[in-house]
Amino acid sequence: MNTLVTGGAGFIGSRLVDRLLADGGRVTVLDDFDPYYPEAVKRANLADAARSPGFRLVEGDVRDADLVDRVVRETAPDAIVHLAAKAGVRPSIERPADYADVNVVGTVRMLEAARRLDPMPRFVYASSSSVYGDRESVPFRETDPVDDPVSPYAATKKACELMAHAFHHLHGLPVTGLRFFTAYGPRNRPDLAIAKFADLIDRGQPVPMFGDGSTRRDYTYVDDVVGGIVAAVERCRGLHLYNLGNSHPIELRELIAALGAALGREPIVERRPEQPGDVRQTFADVSLAEAELGYRPKTTLAEGLRRYVEWRRRAGA
C-alpha cells in the first residue's frame, strides 16, 4: 500500500505512519510543522519513521494548490489519509478565519488533487465528534443531525464532511470520513487535557477543572483509533462516515483521579468556570464501524493511561 498522510507528524498521524510502515507499506507525509505546538515535538514523532526506507517527508502547506497537486501526482498514492488541520476548539473561537482557511480550504485542495489523479485514490479524512454539538441524547450516531455546531472548529469539520460528499457525488471519489472522539496515548498533543494535566500533577501544581467535573468525554486510546483508520483505508469504497470512539464516556473528575493514580501522585484540583465552546458530553455509538470496519476498541482508560505514563517517563517528560 502506498499512502499519502497529511498531518503525519502530529499525534495521531505519526502513530498511523508507524503502523503503515510496520505493515510493509510506503508512506509519504505532507506536513507544514504548524507552530501550534513545538516543531521539535513533531519531528521527534517521526524519528522512528525516518529510519524506514519506505518513508518520505514533504514539508508544505495543504493550502498550497501547486504543491499539493505535485505531491499527489508524484506519489500516485493508493490512498490519501487527510489529517492535517488546525486543531483546538477554544483557539478557533479567537481565530475563526484561520480555522476556516486551513481546515476547509486545505481539505478542498486535497480533494481536488485526489479527484484529478487517474485512477483516483481512496480518500479518508478526519472529522470530529465536535460536529454533534452540545446535545443531551446519547450515544451519538452517524445518522444524528449535526446542524448546531458550538465552535468554529466544529463548523469547519462539518463543512469538510459536506465537501467530501460533494466530491463523491460529482466525481465518484471514494471518500470515508472518521469522527474522532478524544484520542489520547503516547505522543499526546501537549495542548490536550491529559498531557497538560499529567505535567501539572507531576510538578505538584493545581489541575484546572472547568465546571463541576461532571462533563464527560469518550476517551479513545490512540492505537485503537489508528486501527480504525487502517480498516477504513482498506475498505474505502463509495461514501461513508464512521464514529471512532470508545463508547465509555468518563467524567472529568474521574479522569483526573485516574491520571493521578497512573502517575502515583494525588492531584490538586482547582475549580474554574465552564469554558465557551465546550460541550457537556461526547459518547460514540460505534456499532456501524464495528459492523462495516470490524472496529473494536479494546483499551481501557486505566490501561491506556498506564501506557501513556510509561511512554512519558521514557521520553523524559
Disulfide bonds with the S-S distance in Angstrom:
none
